[in-house]
């Protein structure tokens, strides 16, 4: 938690500040129930006084949480949503063109699954996904015994949700 202080301008009336947090504590109010519950806390800054203010620290993976919420809204399991947005595949190519073609095929399949998920979400009444721009950036762990030959260049795939 990063701690600091707050003070409003002189003679400013009391101000209530709201802060979203990702953990329950006495006096916190549940805002959104879901794969990860979200709470808010209210702190009043009194007139002509300063108060302590802390910024809650969390080591939670926000991208993973967003995928979990999307999974819940579209009736997928978290595991299936994770497979769609963060697939991990093993490719054993015979040569560089085979590897390039296989990476391209898997990226195309991932794009198609994400687009299908977006369409299904829209059909279920979830708004705000259409037009969203995403970038899929492939990563490679090279486990080849002989690494003299370079791997093909990996180009991120851009997509706009339907």
C-alpha positions in Angstrom: 0.0 0.0 0.0 1.4 3.4 -1.0 0.7 5.8 1.9 0.4 9.6 1.6 -1.8 12.4 2.9 -4.7 14.5 1.5 -5.7 18.0 2.2 -8.2 20.2 0.4 -7.9 23.9 -0.1 -8.4 26.1 2.9 -12.0 26.4 4.1 -13.1 23.9 1.5 -16.2 21.9 2.7 -15.7 18.3 3.7 -15.3 16.0 0.6 -16.1 12.4 0.4 -13.6 10.4 -1.8 -14.4 7.0 -3.1 -11.8 4.4 -4.0 -12.2 1.0 -5.6 -10.4 -1.8 -3.9 -10.2 -5.5 -4.6 -10.4 -6.9 -1.0 -13.1 -6.8 1.7 -12.5 -4.9 4.9 -14.8 -3.5 7.6 -16.8 -0.5 6.2 -16.1 -1.4 2.6 -19.1 -1.8 0.3 -19.5 -4.5 -2.4 -19.8 -2.8 -5.8 -19.6 -5.8 -8.2 -19.8 -9.4 -7.4 -18.0 -11.6 -9.9 -15.0 -13.9 -10.5 -13.2 -11.3 -8.3 -15.4 -9.1 -6.1 -14.8 -5.3 -6.1 -15.5 -3.1 -3.2 -15.4 0.7 -2.5 -14.3 2.6 0.5 -15.3 6.2 1.3 -13.0 8.6 3.0 -14.0 12.0 4.1 -11.5 14.8 4.0 -12.5 17.3 6.6 -12.3 21.1 6.3 -8.9 22.5 7.1 -7.3 19.2 8.0 -5.3 16.6 6.3 -5.9 12.9 6.5 -3.8 9.8 5.7 -4.5 8.3 2.4 -3.4 4.9 1.1 -3.5 3.4 -2.3 -4.3 -0.3 -2.0 -1.7 -2.4 -3.7 -2.7 -5.6 -5.4 -0.6 -8.2 -7.2 -3.6 -9.5 -9.1 -3.4 -10.1 -12.8 -5.9 -7.5 -14.2 -5.8 -9.0 -17.8 -6.7 -12.4 -16.4 -9.5 -10.9 -14.3 -10.9 -9.2 -17.4 -10.9 -12.5 -19.2 -12.6 -14.2 -16.3 -15.4 -11.6 -16.3 -15.8 -11.9 -20.0 -16.0 -15.7 -19.5 -18.7 -15.4 -16.9 -20.7 -13.0 -19.0 -20.6 -15.3 -22.1 -21.1 -18.5 -20.1 -17.6 -19.9 -20.8 -15.4 -21.5 -18.2 -12.4 -19.4 -17.2 -10.2 -22.1 -18.6 -11.8 -21.9 -22.0 -11.6 -18.1 -22.1 -7.9 -18.4 -21.1 -7.4 -20.8 -24.0 -8.9 -18.3 -26.4 -7.0 -15.2 -25.2 -3.7 -16.8 -24.1 -3.2 -20.0 -25.8 0.0 -21.9 -25.3 0.8 -24.3 -28.1 3.8 -26.5 -28.9 4.8 -26.5 -32.5 7.4 -29.0 -33.8 8.2 -27.7 -37.3 10.4 -29.5 -39.9 11.6 -26.3 -41.4 11.2 -22.5 -41.2 8.4 -22.2 -43.8 6.4 -24.9 -41.9 6.9 -22.9 -38.6 5.7 -19.7 -40.2 2.7 -21.3 -41.8 1.8 -23.1 -38.5 2.1 -19.8 -36.5 -0.1 -18.0 -39.0 -2.7 -20.8 -38.9 -2.9 -20.7 -35.1 -3.1 -16.9 -35.0 -5.9 -17.0 -37.6 -7.7 -19.6 -35.5 -7.3 -17.4 -32.4 -8.6 -14.4 -34.2 -11.7 -16.3 -35.4 -12.4 -17.6 -31.9 -12.1 -14.1 -30.4 -14.4 -12.7 -33.1 -17.0 -15.5 -32.5 -16.9 -14.8 -28.8 -17.5 -11.1 -29.4 -20.5 -11.9 -31.6 -21.9 -14.3 -29.0 -21.4 -11.7 -26.3 -23.2 -9.0 -28.4 -26.1 -11.5 -29.0 -26.4 -11.9 -25.2 -26.8 -8.2 -24.8 -23.2 -7.3 -23.8 -22.4 -3.9 -25.3 -19.2 -2.1 -25.9 -17.1 -4.9 -27.5 -17.9 -4.0 -31.1 -15.1 -1.9 -32.7 -12.7 -2.7 -29.9 -9.2 -3.0 -31.3 -7.0 -5.9 -30.1 -3.4 -6.9 -30.8 -2.3 -10.5 -30.5 1.5 -10.6 -30.0 2.9 -14.1 -30.4 5.8 -15.1 -28.2 8.2 -18.0 -28.8 10.1 -20.2 -26.4 12.8 -21.7 -28.5 13.6 -25.3 -27.4 15.5 -26.3 -30.5 18.8 -28.2 -29.9 20.4 -26.3 -32.8 19.6 -22.6 -32.7 21.9 -21.4 -35.5 19.1 -20.8 -37.9 17.0 -17.8 -36.9 13.3 -18.1 -36.1 10.9 -16.4 -38.5 9.9 -12.8 -37.6 6.7 -12.8 -35.6 4.3 -10.0 -36.6 1.6 -9.0 -34.1 -1.9 -9.6 -35.5 -4.3 -6.6 -35.2 -8.0 -7.2 -35.1 -11.2 -5.2 -34.6 -14.1 -6.9 -32.9 -17.3 -7.1 -35.0 
